[in-house]
Amino acid sequence: MAKFIVPKEIYHGLGSLENVKELKGKKAVIVIGGSSVKKNGSLQRTRDLLKEVNIESVVFEGVEADPSIATVLTGAQFFTQEQPDVIIGLGGCSAIDAAKAMWVYYEYPDSKLEELAQPFAVKPLRNKAIFVAIPTTSGTGTEITGLAVITDTEKGTKYPIVSHELTPDVAIVDGKLCKSMPAHVTANTGLDALSHAVEAYVSNIADRYNDALAKHATDLIFKYLPTAVNEPENEEARQSMHDASSMAGMAFTNVWLGIVHSMSHQLGGTFGIPHGCANAILMPNVIRFNSQVTDKYNELAALFGKTNAEELAQEIAVLRSKVGTISTIKEYGIDEKGWAEKIDLLAENALKDPCTLFNPRKPKLEEIKAIYQACYEGLKVNF
């Protein structure tokens, strides 16, 4: 028996931001990152729409690229001060993830990050507020998922908080909001969405509901990501990537992810490698590792007229190159000495990451290290 959980309401399509007017409440806190949602007008448009339905709004801004627990706690204090009954995460993954975690601390101020990072540790939410996600990047699918990734900067570790309680009540998936994304952000977030689709498809608890979404998301990303990178004003490509991101999110929030993400979380927390970029570096070798125990990669390869996992791994490497993303960890500027000092800890933390539980092949510590080392040097793993 399985369960399929997505937001209660998903508004999607060009111009769907208008559906902000369907919200019910008295006061909203809108959580944003930097200035992009101000410059592209999406913040003001959201506030104007809320005003039309008599919902007061205030803004919490300044969420960093990898939201820290310090920012989350500051935001939760702001929530306590403002007492919203609607929380809106507006922007990229960081703003929405941070807003989710702030929501937890708003309702449960005594929460501890390490405890929340244990699988399904979040207590029942919606005692004080509902949650609305409006993404302006096409990658994480966080507008659909029960996941938030928060960084402990003192420990240099990213903690994924995993719970269906975090699934937004409302998601608004409007491709018009993505047109101002720079090419490198479009590439990295698009590759992140691809990693969600591929890992969900081979999850050890995958089922046909999620498989359908994951496979179609994979197809859309290969077709539209290069166009979205090279033609930022192309609304068909933008909406297609936005839809693909959400579809991949629907898939993985129900069957979770694997060691691409377990390992990527550590690369981001320790070295600051952008999440989608790290995923794209790791994916081909993880496919090679996992293909020893599953034939499902062959089914994804068939989307491109290919027949096996190795050809899928190569197609991903080609797409990665086509959209201008680096292919090795070393290329990010990490010297061999610094890498050697950290690889053991990276592997140990990756093995403990909740995503590892859903990988189709149960990895050993030395195998995780071997994948890391191969991805650092740009080599193929051979297991």
matplotlib code that plots the C-alpha trace (Angstrom):
import matplotlib.pyplot as plt

x = [0.0, 1.3, 0.3, 0.4, 0.6, 0.8, -0.5, -4.2, -4.3, -1.8, -2.3, -0.2, 0.3, 1.4, -0.3, -1.4, 0.0, -3.4, -4.7, -3.2, -6.6, -8.1, -6.3, -8.2, -6.7, -6.0, -2.3, 0.5, 4.3, 6.1, 9.6, 12.1, 15.8, 17.5, 16.4, 15.4, 11.7, 11.7, 13.4, 11.2, 8.0, 6.8, 6.9, 4.9, 2.4, 1.9, 1.3, -1.1, -3.1, -3.3, -4.5, -7.3, -8.7, -8.0, -5.1, -2.4, 1.1, 4.6, 7.9, 10.8, 13.8, 17.5, 17.4, 20.8, 21.6, 21.9, 19.5, 21.1, 19.5, 20.4, 18.2, 15.4, 15.4, 15.3, 12.5, 10.5, 10.9, 9.5, 6.5, 5.9, 5.9, 3.6, 1.3, 0.4, -2.2, -0.7, 3.0, 4.2, 7.6, 8.3, 11.5, 13.9, 14.4, 16.2, 13.4, 10.8, 12.8, 13.6, 10.0, 9.0, 11.5, 10.4, 6.9, 8.0, 9.7, 6.8, 4.5, 7.1, 9.6, 11.6, 12.4, 16.0, 17.5, 19.3, 16.1, 14.0, 16.5, 15.4, 12.9, 9.4, 10.1, 8.0, 4.9, 1.5, 1.5, -1.3, -2.1, -1.3, -0.9, -1.2, 1.7, 1.8, 4.7, 5.4, 8.6, 10.6, 13.2, 12.5, 14.5, 13.9, 10.2, 10.0, 6.6, 5.3, 7.5, 7.7, 11.3, 13.4, 17.2, 18.8, 22.5, 24.3, 27.1, 29.1, 29.2, 29.4, 26.5, 23.2, 20.3, 17.3, 14.0, 11.7, 8.0, 4.8, 3.7, 5.9, 4.0, 2.6, -1.2, -1.1, 1.5, 1.5, 3.6, 3.7, 6.5, 6.3, 8.1, 11.2, 12.1, 14.6, 16.6, 20.3, 21.5, 23.7, 20.8, 18.5, 21.0, 21.8, 18.1, 17.1, 19.7, 18.5, 15.0, 16.5, 18.2, 14.9, 13.1, 15.9, 16.3, 12.6, 12.2, 14.7, 13.8, 13.5, 9.9, 9.0, 5.5, 3.6, 2.0, 5.4, 7.1, 4.7, 5.5, 9.3, 9.6, 7.6, 9.6, 12.8, 11.6, 10.5, 13.9, 15.9, 13.7, 13.4, 16.3, 18.8, 16.2, 15.4, 19.1, 19.7, 16.3, 15.3, 12.2, 10.8, 7.7, 6.9, 10.3, 10.0, 6.6, 7.7, 10.7, 8.5, 6.0, 8.8, 10.3, 6.9, 6.2, 9.6, 8.8, 5.5, 7.4, 10.2, 8.3, 6.3, 9.2, 12.1, 15.6, 18.9, 22.7, 23.1, 21.4, 23.0, 26.4, 25.4, 24.1, 27.7, 29.3, 27.1, 27.4, 31.2, 32.4, 29.4, 29.0, 25.5, 23.1, 22.1, 25.6, 26.8, 23.9, 24.8, 28.4, 27.4, 24.5, 26.4, 28.6, 25.7, 23.8, 26.7, 26.8, 23.1, 22.7, 24.1, 20.9, 18.1, 17.1, 15.0, 17.7, 17.3, 13.7, 14.8, 17.5, 14.7, 13.4, 16.4, 16.4, 19.1, 19.1, 21.1, 22.3, 25.7, 24.1, 21.8, 24.8, 26.4, 23.3, 23.3, 26.9, 26.2, 23.3, 25.4, 28.0, 25.4, 24.0, 27.5, 27.8, 31.2, 31.8, 34.1, 34.3, 37.9, 36.8, 34.9, 38.4, 38.9, 42.5, 43.7, 44.9, 41.6, 39.7, 41.7, 41.2, 37.4, 36.5, 36.2, 33.8, 31.8, 31.3, 30.4, 27.8, 26.4, 26.0, 23.9, 21.8, 18.1, 18.1, 20.5, 17.6, 15.8, 18.7, 18.1, 21.6, 22.7, 26.2, 29.2, 31.4, 34.2, 31.9, 30.6, 34.3, 35.1, 32.2, 33.3, 36.9, 35.9, 33.6, 36.4, 38.8, 36.3, 36.7, 34.1, 33.4, 33.7, 31.9]
y = [0.0, 3.5, 7.1, 10.0, 13.5, 16.8, 20.3, 20.7, 23.2, 23.7, 26.6, 26.3, 28.0, 31.4, 34.1, 31.8, 34.2, 35.8, 32.9, 34.6, 36.2, 32.8, 32.8, 33.3, 35.0, 38.2, 38.7, 37.2, 37.2, 36.9, 35.4, 36.4, 36.2, 39.1, 41.7, 39.7, 39.4, 43.1, 43.9, 41.5, 42.9, 39.6, 40.7, 43.9, 42.0, 39.4, 42.1, 44.0, 40.8, 40.1, 43.7, 43.1, 40.4, 42.4, 40.3, 42.5, 41.6, 42.2, 41.0, 39.1, 39.5, 38.5, 34.7, 33.6, 31.1, 28.2, 29.2, 29.0, 28.0, 31.5, 33.1, 30.6, 31.5, 35.2, 34.7, 32.6, 35.5, 37.9, 35.5, 35.5, 39.3, 39.6, 36.6, 35.7, 33.2, 32.9, 32.2, 32.7, 31.6, 33.6, 33.1, 30.3, 27.2, 29.0, 31.4, 28.7, 26.2, 28.8, 29.8, 26.2, 25.9, 29.2, 27.9, 24.9, 27.1, 29.6, 26.8, 24.9, 27.4, 24.8, 22.7, 21.6, 21.3, 18.0, 16.5, 17.9, 16.3, 12.8, 11.2, 12.5, 14.2, 17.4, 17.7, 18.5, 22.0, 24.5, 25.4, 29.0, 29.4, 27.8, 27.7, 29.0, 28.5, 30.6, 29.6, 31.9, 29.2, 25.9, 23.2, 22.1, 21.4, 22.7, 24.2, 20.6, 18.8, 17.9, 18.8, 21.8, 21.9, 24.1, 24.7, 24.7, 27.0, 26.2, 22.5, 23.0, 20.5, 20.7, 19.1, 18.0, 18.2, 15.6, 15.4, 15.5, 18.2, 20.6, 20.0, 23.5, 24.0, 26.0, 26.0, 28.6, 27.5, 30.5, 30.3, 34.1, 34.5, 32.7, 34.9, 37.0, 34.0, 34.2, 31.4, 29.7, 29.6, 28.3, 25.5, 24.5, 24.5, 22.6, 20.0, 19.8, 19.0, 16.3, 14.7, 14.7, 12.9, 10.4, 9.5, 9.3, 6.9, 4.4, 4.9, 1.7, 2.5, 3.9, 3.2, 3.7, 7.0, 8.6, 6.9, 8.5, 12.0, 11.3, 10.0, 12.8, 15.4, 13.8, 14.1, 17.7, 18.7, 17.2, 18.9, 22.4, 23.1, 24.2, 26.5, 28.0, 28.6, 30.2, 31.9, 33.3, 35.1, 31.9, 31.4, 27.9, 26.7, 28.6, 27.1, 23.6, 23.7, 25.1, 22.2, 19.7, 20.9, 20.6, 17.1, 15.9, 17.3, 15.4, 12.3, 12.6, 13.9, 10.7, 8.2, 10.4, 10.5, 8.7, 9.1, 11.8, 14.0, 12.5, 13.3, 16.6, 17.9, 17.5, 19.2, 22.2, 22.4, 22.0, 23.7, 25.8, 24.0, 25.0, 22.2, 21.5, 21.7, 19.2, 16.9, 17.1, 16.2, 13.2, 11.8, 9.9, 8.0, 7.3, 5.9, 3.6, 2.4, 1.9, 0.2, -3.0, -3.6, -2.0, -2.0, 1.1, 3.4, 1.6, 2.8, 6.4, 5.8, 4.7, 8.3, 9.2, 6.1, 4.6, 1.2, 1.2, 3.0, 3.9, 5.7, 7.5, 8.6, 9.9, 11.7, 13.5, 14.5, 15.9, 17.9, 19.2, 20.4, 21.8, 24.2, 25.2, 23.4, 22.1, 18.4, 17.7, 18.7, 19.8, 22.4, 24.3, 25.3, 22.8, 21.8, 18.3, 18.9, 20.5, 17.7, 14.9, 16.5, 16.4, 13.3, 11.0, 13.3, 13.9, 10.2, 9.5, 12.3, 11.2, 7.7, 9.1, 11.3, 10.3, 10.2, 7.2, 5.1, 5.2, 4.6, 1.4, 0.0, 0.1, 1.8, 1.1, 3.9, 3.0, 3.0, 6.5, 7.6, 6.0, 7.8, 11.1, 10.6, 9.7, 12.8, 15.0, 13.8, 13.4, 9.6, 6.9, 4.6, 0.8, -1.4]
z = [0.0, -0.9, -0.4, -2.8, -1.3, -3.1, -2.3, -1.9, -4.7, -7.6, -9.9, -13.0, -16.3, -17.6, -15.6, -12.7, -10.1, -10.4, -8.2, -5.1, -5.0, -4.1, -0.7, 2.5, 5.6, 7.4, 7.3, 5.2, 5.8, 2.4, 2.8, 0.0, -0.7, -2.3, -4.7, -7.7, -6.8, -6.3, -9.6, -11.6, -10.0, -8.6, -5.0, -5.6, -7.8, -5.1, -2.5, -4.8, -5.4, -1.6, -1.0, -3.5, -1.3, 2.0, 3.2, 4.8, 3.9, 5.4, 4.0, 5.6, 3.3, 3.2, 3.0, 1.8, -1.0, 1.4, 4.2, 7.6, 10.9, 12.2, 9.4, 10.1, 13.8, 13.0, 10.6, 13.2, 15.6, 13.0, 12.5, 16.2, 16.1, 13.1, 13.8, 10.2, 9.3, 5.8, 5.1, 1.5, 0.3, -2.9, -4.9, -5.4, -3.3, -0.6, 0.2, 0.2, 2.2, 4.7, 5.0, 5.6, 8.4, 9.9, 9.8, 12.0, 14.5, 14.5, 15.6, 17.7, 19.0, 21.0, 17.9, 17.4, 13.9, 14.4, 15.7, 12.9, 10.4, 11.6, 9.2, 9.7, 13.0, 12.3, 14.5, 13.0, 11.4, 10.4, 14.0, 13.3, 9.5, 6.1, 3.6, 0.1, -2.3, -5.3, -7.1, -9.4, -10.3, -12.0, -10.2, -6.7, -6.8, -3.2, -3.9, -4.1, -1.6, 2.1, 2.2, 3.3, 3.4, 6.1, 6.7, 10.0, 9.1, 12.2, 11.4, 7.6, 7.2, 5.3, 7.2, 5.1, 7.0, 5.6, 6.4, 4.5, 7.1, 5.1, 1.9, 1.0, 1.0, -2.2, -5.0, -7.8, -10.8, -13.2, -15.8, -16.4, -13.0, -14.3, -17.3, -15.3, -14.1, -15.3, -17.6, -15.0, -12.5, -15.1, -15.9, -12.3, -11.2, -14.3, -13.7, -10.1, -11.4, -13.6, -10.7, -8.8, -11.7, -12.2, -8.5, -7.9, -10.9, -9.4, -5.7, -3.8, -3.0, -6.5, -7.8, -11.1, -10.0, -9.4, -12.3, -14.7, -13.4, -13.1, -16.6, -18.3, -16.2, -17.5, -21.1, -20.7, -19.2, -22.0, -24.5, -23.0, -20.7, -23.4, -24.8, -21.4, -20.9, -24.3, -24.9, -21.5, -22.8, -24.4, -22.4, -23.7, -22.5, -19.1, -18.4, -19.5, -17.2, -14.4, -14.9, -15.1, -11.9, -10.1, -11.7, -10.5, -7.1, -7.0, -7.8, -5.3, -2.4, -2.4, -3.0, -2.0, -3.4, -3.3, -2.9, -5.5, -3.0, 0.0, -1.5, -3.0, 0.4, 1.8, -1.2, -0.8, 3.0, 3.0, -0.2, -1.3, -4.7, -6.0, -5.4, -9.0, -10.2, -7.6, -8.5, -12.2, -11.5, -9.4, -11.5, -14.2, -11.7, -9.3, -12.3, -13.0, -9.4, -9.0, -12.4, -11.0, -9.1, -11.2, -14.9, -14.6, -16.0, -19.3, -19.4, -19.1, -21.7, -24.1, -24.1, -26.2, -28.3, -26.1, -24.5, -21.2, -18.1, -19.5, -22.4, -20.0, -18.0, -21.1, -22.3, -18.9, -19.3, -22.7, -21.4, -18.6, -21.0, -23.4, -20.7, -19.5, -16.1, -14.9, -15.0, -12.0, -8.4, -8.9, -11.4, -8.7, -7.4, -4.6, -4.4, -3.8, -0.2, 0.9, -0.8, 0.8, 4.2, 3.8, 1.8, 4.7, 6.6, 3.4, 2.9, 6.5, 6.5, 3.1, 4.4, 7.3, 5.1, 5.1, 1.2, 1.4, 2.8, -0.5, -2.9, -5.0, -4.0, -0.4, -0.5, 1.8, 3.1, 0.7, -2.2, -1.4, -1.2, -4.5, -6.2, -4.7, -5.8, -9.3, -9.6, -8.2, -10.9, -13.7, -14.0, -14.5, -11.5, -12.1, -9.6]

ax = plt.figure().add_subplot(projection="3d")
ax.plot(x, y, z, "-o")
ax.set_aspect("equal")
plt.show()
